[in-house]
Amino acid sequence: MGGTDDFVTTALLSEELSRVFPSLEGTMMSSLGCARYIEQAGPQELRDRAIPALLSGERIGCAAVTEPNVGSDPTALEARTVLNGDHYVLNGSKCWISNGEISDYAVVLCRVEMGDGRGGIAALIVERERSPYEARDLPKLGLKGWCTSELVFDDCRVPRENCLTDRGPGASLQLFTKNLQRSRCRLALMALGIAQAAFEAAVDYARQRRQFGRPIGEFQLVQDMVADMATEIDAARLLTYRAVKLLNQQTLCDREVAMAKSYSTEMAVRVTSRAVQIHGAYGLSPEFLVERYFRDSRVLTIPEGTTELQKLIIGRSVLGLSAFA
Ligand SMILES: Cc1cc2nc3c(=O)[nH]c(=O)nc-3n(C[C@H](O)[C@H](O)[C@H](O)COP(=O)(O)OP(=O)(O)OC[C@H]3O[C@@H](n4cnc5c(N)ncnc54)[C@H](O)[C@@H]3O)c2cc1C
């Protein structure tokens, strides 16, 4: 999904869009993630109605897991839903949800009580028009055009058929985890696009800016920064497209995706920081794009699993020993 089901093509578009407008890429990525979930788990009538509208951008979607007390560990969710006749009643709040404020559809992960003693984690597809919820923006350092929001569900009634729980225990969490791999890759691609833009700006500036009667690009210490930037961008691109290709082939690739996400997002922080350094004081001014690249890249090491969590996934794969219970 994403115009095409060829993830390599989607990845190329995602990187290129991020080079110029990463917040728009973030908005699209989150909305398409929601559409993908509805496609896999929603009732037919909802699929027919929601998916074309989400793909065309006429409607916006989001996926809500994070809560005020729940971040890296989604098994500790506090938001709850209870089955009441032909509806689930949802209570709780979510935070840092991409597209939350502007969303028409929210896929919400929560704790479920079935009334017959069964329970677990469920994903509810909440249609805002039919099952209203409150949302407000939570401002952040960068990627300001990609809104992140608090969502509040107060006795929100959701039709029973919009819940995946009936397909067996663990189905919701499994589907969420599966879809995470694509979004992690897209964050790696977003980081690549931003780093590439910062690199190009730094190279142009190093050629033009003159000090001591010469372009600063002639100084070896500036060339050292440029060489590191070029090398790290290439390394991140190779790691990321390897993961994209494996996902495209539907090969199990948790380790490769975690390497791509952690390396590429941390690389973008280093590269954009060097781009600021090469610009001197002008790099700190909002009148120069590198200032925004630096703020935007700093955001990316946190969503869809922080760098530390990605490293725990890599460590588990290498050692066969898990940090998670
Ligand atoms: C731009 C953006 C978009 C987002 N979009 C969404 C969205 O659409 N939907 C959604 O549900 N959420 C979203 N989030 C929230 C994001 O998923 C969480 O911020 C992320 O999972 C981390 O949770 P936390 O911020 O609560 O940090 P915490 O989990 O509290 O972590 C704090 C620190 O502790 C470290 N840490 C935690 N556990 C361990 C461990 N076991 N070992 C080592 N270190 C550890 C972390 O790495 C981090 O450095 C978004 C966040 C951002 C910034």
The ligand as a Gaussian input file, in Angstrom:
#p B3LYP/6-31G(d) Opt

LIG

0 1
 C        7.500000      12.219000      16.167000
 C        6.868000      11.145000      17.000000
 C        5.809000      10.450000      16.498000
 C        5.173000       9.472000      17.267000
 N        4.083000       8.838000      16.755000
 C        3.431000       7.909000      17.502000
 C        2.250000       7.275000      16.998000
 O        1.790000       7.569000      15.891000
 N        1.645000       6.351000      17.790000
 C        2.127000       6.008000      19.008000
 O        1.530000       5.149000      19.660000
 N        3.235000       6.603000      19.530000
 C        3.906000       7.547000      18.800000
 N        5.023000       8.171000      19.293000
 C        5.504000       7.808000      20.611000
 C        6.734000       6.893000      20.532000
 O        6.370000       5.631000      20.009000
 C        7.329000       6.790000      21.947000
 O        7.810000       8.089000      22.263000
 C        8.449000       5.765000      22.012000
 O        7.927000       4.464000      21.911000
 C        9.241000       5.865000      23.315000
 O        8.413000       5.952000      24.413000
 P        8.630000       7.118000      25.490000
 O        8.792000       8.401000      24.744000
 O        7.539000       7.035000      26.478000
 O       10.011000       6.797000      26.173000
 P       10.294000       5.690000      27.352000
 O        9.824000       4.339000      26.923000
 O        9.812000       6.230000      28.655000
 O       11.881000       5.715000      27.310000
 C       12.661000       6.762000      27.891000
 C       14.141000       6.412000      27.702000
 O       14.417000       5.138000      28.344000
 C       14.978000       4.237000      27.396000
 N       14.516000       2.876000      27.659000
 C       13.261000       2.433000      27.879000
 N       13.238000       1.115000      28.077000
 C       14.515000       0.692000      27.953000
 C       15.154000      -0.573000      28.023000
 N       14.473000      -1.698000      28.241000
 N       16.498000      -0.626000      27.858000
 C       17.213000       0.517000      27.598000
 N       16.669000       1.736000      27.521000
 C       15.334000       1.821000      27.694000
 C       14.482000       4.735000      26.027000
 O       15.333000       4.283000      24.981000
 C       14.530000       6.244000      26.234000
 O       15.838000       6.695000      26.033000
 C        5.671000       9.159000      18.549000
 C        6.770000       9.859000      19.059000
 C        7.362000      10.844000      18.291000
 C        8.547000      11.596000      18.867000

